[in-house]
Amino acid sequence: MIAPITPELAGALVAAQGVTPTPESAAADARFATLVLGNAAKAFAQLAFEEEPSGYTAALRKHAP
Amino acid sequence: MNDAQILELSCAGVATAIRERRVSAVKTMEATLARAQAVQPKLNAFLRIDAELALDAARLADKDLARGHLRGPLHGVPMAHKDMYYRKGVASSYGGKIGPSRPAPSTATALERLDSAGAIQFGVLNMAECAFGPTGHNTHYGHCRNAWNPAYITGGSSSGSGTAVAARASYAALGSDTGGSIRLPASFCGVSGIKPTYGRVSRAGAMPLSFTMDTVGPLARTVEDCALLLAALAGADARDPVAEAREVPDYMAQLARPVAGLVIGKPRQYFYDGCEPEIAALMDASLEKSRALGAKVVEVDLPDFESWNAAATMIISAEAAALHGNWLRTRPQDYSSQVRARLEAGLAVPAASYIDSLRLRGVALDAFCREVFSKVDVLHAPVVAFQTPTIAETDLNPGPELSALLAKVTRLTRPGNFLGVPALSVQAGFSKAGMPVGMQLLGRPFDEATLLALGHAYQGATDFHSKAPPL
């Protein structure tokens, strides 16, 4: 179980990157981040320690006919 | 040939007619320009039509042919493209206010290759703002409208590409597909479109949205046309570090490959969750047609598409937010409220989660190929699980309802981008409301040829692709 991202946290993250959120947009950002992090959490938990992004390019070539 | 006969030809058909001098490039361009100008008030497909330049280019094409010089397989074929492909010295709009301030320093590789093949660009097409919208709405230039019924959405982000090709106002058009932006308008507008394998076609000079997910590909009236265009577009490019150097197959020759014996997979999970019965019935009918062609259809289990969809969403959102960060900080008023809200959300994706999403891609592709392509040659699925909505029904302000709609529209296409596999959208019939419905065929990495062969055989046994909208 992961904790939800709050509108305050999402708004602070956005503002820290120089973009000014509104209360409504901060709430939407929080909902978005909480949803996608929650849906991906199980898959992320199963990633091997050594897995890295370049594994993707190798996989593309490996599975070509 | 009269104008109606010229316009009824496919891209491959008109290329042959011009090559054989049964029709001139000028006559073809005149007919296309007249058609584009006639449908524009109804569809809002074009953002610019360069009539005089295009006619000058067509005259040169005819002169070349008269002295025996054939430029390539698309000699003299009129085309317009999504307004995100750079032409040196010209500013692309990106479907919004950001692009017009940026004249292009060089021409997109995709445009250069179509130019070399002899195609003539006569205009640029409407698109979702910054290619970041799957419905075809555009608050800057006006919503793009579906050629089959202007009250309905075109799908996006290659909205103008889908509806212009359907309306016989362009023989083909470049689209781009980061989360479904070729397949969705192809499906909603009843044309064919191929999202190639990530890296198969150079992205150089194409407006980026998500550099690890962006793909460049064509929409056209037939699968044969898609093969013709892809053959011109694909291949290594020193200007794009991820453009794949492997040999480009002869896609046109491979259209004739037999489909008898191919094994087509129907997914047991994910793609049919909540699928409307009418859509599911059209998918079953298209599978039955494939069986009649000699293919074998089996059901297959899928790995964890739900988590892959979430990871894909994080990647696109975070990369788009990074690419647009400077403008989000300095010109937020230049974005529509919907696109600004979606870009802002990407700033809330934690860095480690973005990287985990990238780390997951190779693992996911391995699992997908192991569990699916060890059993089947092609995965068959709907492009969307519901019937085409109207523009009014989907014209929403930022908020939970809009977020749910956008997620629903791209749910079946986005995983294909995460995996990077090729996906071909082909019309599978019409809904009872008279709107086209598409199916998508997904294949092994760099195996576009199998998808094209199957799609071409399917179109040989059906006539959906030959029907023109009642404009």
Contacts between the chains, C-beta under 8 A, distances in Angstrom:
chain1	res1	chain2	res2	distance
A	5	B	348	6.8
A	10	B	348	4.4
A	13	B	347	6.3
A	13	B	348	5.2
A	14	B	344	5.8
A	14	B	347	4.7
A	14	B	348	6.1
A	17	B	325	6.8
A	17	B	329	7.9
A	17	B	347	5.1
A	18	B	325	7.6
A	18	B	328	8.0
A	18	B	329	4.3
A	19	B	325	7.8
A	19	B	328	5.0
A	19	B	329	5.8
A	19	B	332	7.1
A	19	B	344	5.9
A	19	B	347	6.1
A	20	B	332	7.6
A	21	B	344	6.4
A	24	B	398	7.5
A	24	B	399	7.7
A	25	B	341	5.7
A	25	B	344	5.6
A	25	B	398	7.3
A	28	B	341	6.1
A	28	B	345	6.5
A	28	B	398	6.4
A	28	B	399	7.0
A	28	B	400	7.6
A	28	B	403	7.0
A	29	B	344	6.1
A	29	B	345	4.8
A	29	B	347	7.3
A	29	B	348	4.1
A	30	B	348	7.0
A	31	B	400	6.9
A	31	B	403	7.2
A	32	B	317	7.5
A	32	B	345	4.4
A	32	B	348	6.7
A	32	B	403	6.8
A	33	B	345	7.2
A	33	B	348	4.4
A	33	B	349	6.1
A	33	B	350	7.6
A	35	B	310	7.5
A	36	B	310	4.5
A	36	B	311	7.8
A	36	B	313	5.1
A	36	B	314	5.2
A	36	B	317	7.9
A	36	B	349	7.4
A	36	B	353	7.9
A	37	B	310	7.8
A	37	B	314	7.8
A	37	B	350	7.5
A	37	B	353	5.8
A	38	B	310	7.8
A	39	B	306	5.9
A	39	B	307	5.9
A	39	B	309	7.3
A	39	B	310	3.5
A	40	B	307	5.0
A	40	B	310	4.1
A	40	B	311	4.9
A	40	B	314	6.8
A	40	B	353	7.1
A	40	B	356	7.3
A	40	B	357	6.7
A	40	B	360	7.5
A	42	B	304	7.5
A	42	B	307	6.1
A	43	B	304	5.9
A	43	B	307	3.7
A	43	B	308	7.3
A	43	B	311	6.8
A	43	B	360	5.6
A	43	B	364	7.8
A	44	B	353	7.2
A	44	B	356	4.4
A	44	B	360	6.9
A	47	B	356	6.4
A	47	B	359	5.5
A	47	B	360	6.3
A	47	B	363	6.7
A	48	B	363	7.8
A	51	B	359	4.6
A	51	B	360	7.8
A	51	B	362	7.0
A	51	B	363	6.2
A	52	B	359	6.1
A	53	B	355	7.1
A	53	B	358	3.8
A	53	B	359	5.8
A	53	B	361	7.1
A	53	B	362	7.6
A	54	B	362	7.8
A	55	B	359	7.2
A	55	B	361	7.5
A	55	B	362	3.1
A	55	B	363	7.1
A	56	B	358	7.1
A	56	B	361	3.9
A	56	B	362	4.1
A	56	B	365	6.5
A	56	B	420	7.3
A	57	B	199	8.0
A	57	B	242	7.7
A	57	B	362	7.8
A	58	B	362	6.5
A	59	B	361	7.6
A	59	B	362	4.3
A	59	B	365	4.2
A	59	B	366	5.4
A	59	B	369	7.7
A	59	B	445	7.9
A	60	B	197	6.9
A	60	B	198	6.7
A	60	B	199	7.0
A	60	B	365	6.7
A	60	B	420	5.8
A	60	B	445	4.6
A	60	B	446	7.5
A	61	B	246	7.9
A	61	B	445	7.4
A	62	B	366	7.9
A	63	B	365	6.6
A	63	B	366	7.7
A	63	B	369	4.3
A	63	B	373	7.0
A	63	B	444	5.6
A	63	B	445	5.0
A	64	B	246	7.1
A	64	B	444	6.6
A	64	B	445	4.9
A	64	B	446	4.1
A	64	B	447	7.0
A	65	B	444	5.5
A	65	B	446	7.0
A	65	B	447	4.9
A	65	B	450	7.8
